[in-house]
Amino acid sequence: MDAPAPTQIQVDTDAQTLTVEWADDHSSVFPLDRLRAACPCANCEGKAVEHIAPPDHTASPDRQWTDLDIEPAGSIGIRITWDDGHNAGIFRWDRLRRLQPKRKT
């Protein structure tokens, strides 16, 4: 699946979310704890995660992430360095889009 290009990425540690704005005007809003659980690196089991629901603001996250570093991974996605020191996974754009696709209207 080809994903539309991302136009903006924003981390909100207060809300515990990462938001990706896509070129087709869709916004994917990922809870940080679920995104960390979906890490696609070889050591994590995140590849088994097929979908991440948008944030449920009535539930408390398992962990508060406060110090994240996001950097481009070439043109294919992003690498997130989590405040637990983990940064081995590259979140490809197509995988992020599959994790939270645009709803059909």
C-alpha positions in Angstrom: 0.0 0.0 0.0 1.3 3.4 -0.9 0.7 6.0 1.8 0.0 9.6 1.0 3.0 11.8 2.0 3.0 13.1 5.5 2.8 16.9 5.7 3.3 17.4 9.5 4.3 15.3 12.5 3.7 16.5 16.0 4.4 15.0 19.4 2.3 16.1 22.4 3.7 14.7 25.6 0.9 16.3 27.6 -1.7 14.4 25.6 0.7 11.5 25.1 0.1 11.4 21.3 1.9 11.5 18.1 -0.1 13.1 15.2 0.7 12.6 11.6 -1.1 14.9 9.1 -1.2 13.3 5.6 -1.4 14.9 2.2 -5.0 13.6 1.8 -6.1 15.7 4.8 -6.4 12.7 7.1 -4.9 12.9 10.6 -3.6 9.8 12.4 -3.4 10.3 16.1 -1.5 7.6 17.9 -1.3 7.1 21.7 2.4 7.0 22.5 2.2 3.8 24.6 0.4 1.9 21.8 2.9 3.2 19.2 5.8 2.1 21.4 4.2 -1.4 21.7 4.0 -1.5 17.9 7.7 -1.0 17.4 8.7 -2.8 14.2 12.3 -3.6 15.1 13.6 -7.2 15.2 13.6 -7.4 19.0 10.1 -6.1 19.7 6.9 -8.0 18.8 5.3 -4.9 17.4 4.9 -6.3 13.9 2.0 -8.4 15.4 0.1 -5.1 16.0 -2.3 -4.6 13.1 -4.2 -1.5 14.2 -3.9 1.3 16.8 -7.1 2.9 17.8 -7.1 6.7 18.3 -6.6 7.9 21.9 -9.1 7.0 24.5 -8.9 10.0 26.8 -10.8 8.2 29.6 -8.0 5.6 30.0 -4.6 6.3 31.6 -1.6 5.2 29.5 0.6 2.4 30.8 3.6 4.8 30.9 4.1 8.5 30.5 6.6 9.3 27.7 8.3 12.6 28.2 11.5 12.8 26.2 11.1 11.6 22.6 13.4 12.4 19.7 11.9 11.9 16.2 14.2 11.9 13.2 13.6 11.1 9.5 14.6 7.7 8.3 15.4 8.8 4.8 12.2 9.3 2.8 10.6 6.1 4.1 9.5 7.0 7.6 10.7 8.0 11.0 12.9 6.7 13.8 11.7 7.4 17.3 14.2 7.4 20.2 12.0 6.7 23.3 13.0 7.9 26.7 13.7 4.2 27.7 16.6 4.5 25.2 15.0 2.3 22.5 15.4 3.5 18.9 15.9 0.4 16.8 12.6 0.5 14.9 11.8 2.5 11.8 8.2 3.4 11.5 7.6 3.4 7.7 5.0 5.7 6.4 3.0 2.9 4.8 3.0 1.0 8.2 1.8 4.0 10.1 -1.0 4.5 7.7 -2.0 0.9 7.9 -2.0 1.1 11.7 -4.6 3.9 11.5 -6.2 4.2 8.1 -8.6 6.8 6.9 -12.2 5.9 7.7 -14.4 5.4 4.8 -17.3 7.9 4.8 
